[in-house]
C-alpha cells in the first residue's frame, strides 16, 4: 500500500507541475514534470508485479482498471515529451492515480494462471482500452479547442494544446493504434477463448464488435470523406462508450453487483 500511495502522489505531482507550467508559460522543452511521472509509472508497475508474485496475474475489475490507467499514463508521457500536450497529462495522471488507489484498496484473491494465449488476448485488450481511452480524451480536448476558437475565447488552457490540425492528426493516429489492438483482441478471442460465445461473454462480444465497427466506420469516413470536427468527436465517444460497456460495464455488474467470478 505504501508503494501505491507514493505512486499516486507522484502522479498528482506530475499533474500539478504541468498545470504550473501552463500558468507560467515555460520555455519549450522543459520537462520537470517527467521525473515524477516516470517514477509513478515505475512504482505502478511494481505494485502489480508484487501482487502477481503472491497471487498470480489478476484481471478483476480494479486490477484491469488500474492496468488501463497505467497504459494511459505511459502513452500520455510519450505524447507530452514529444509535443505540447500538457492538458492530456493534467487529466490522465489524476485519473490513473484514482485507478491505482482503487486497486490498492481491493482484495487480491489467488488467481488461476492463464496460458500464454489467453494472456496475449488479455494484454491486447488492456492495451486497446488504454489507447482508445486516450483517444476519447483527445476527442474531448479537440471539441473544447474548436468551441473556444469559434467563440474567440482564447483561454490560458489553450496553450497546453498543440495546434488544432496537429491535435486532430494525433487523435486519428491514436485511434488507428487502438483499432489495430482491438482487432487483435477480437481475433485472439475467437482463436484462443474456448467459451468466447458463452452466456456471460455474449454481451461483451456483441458490444466489442459494435465498438470495432464504429471505430472502423470512423476511420473509413476519415479516409474516404475527410470526416473531422464534431462528427469525428461524436463517433469516437460513441464507439468508446460501447467499449466501456463491453468490458468494464459487464465486469462491474458481474463482479461487484452479482458477485460472480468472470
Buried (B, 14 or more C-beta within 10 A) or exposed (E): EEBBBBBBBBBBBBBBBBBEBBEEEBEEEEBEBBEBBBBBBEBBBEBBEEBBEEEBBBBBBBBBBBBBBBBBBBBBBEBBBEBBBBBBBBBBBBBBBBBBBBBBEBEBEEBEEBEEEBBBBBBBBBBBBBBBBBBBBBBBBBBBBBEBEEEEEEEEBBBBBBEBEEBBEBBBEBBBBBBBBBBBBBEBBEEBBEEBEEEEBEBBBEBBBBBBEBBBEBBEBBEEEEBBEEBBBBBBBBBBBBBBBBBBBBBBBBBEEEEEEB
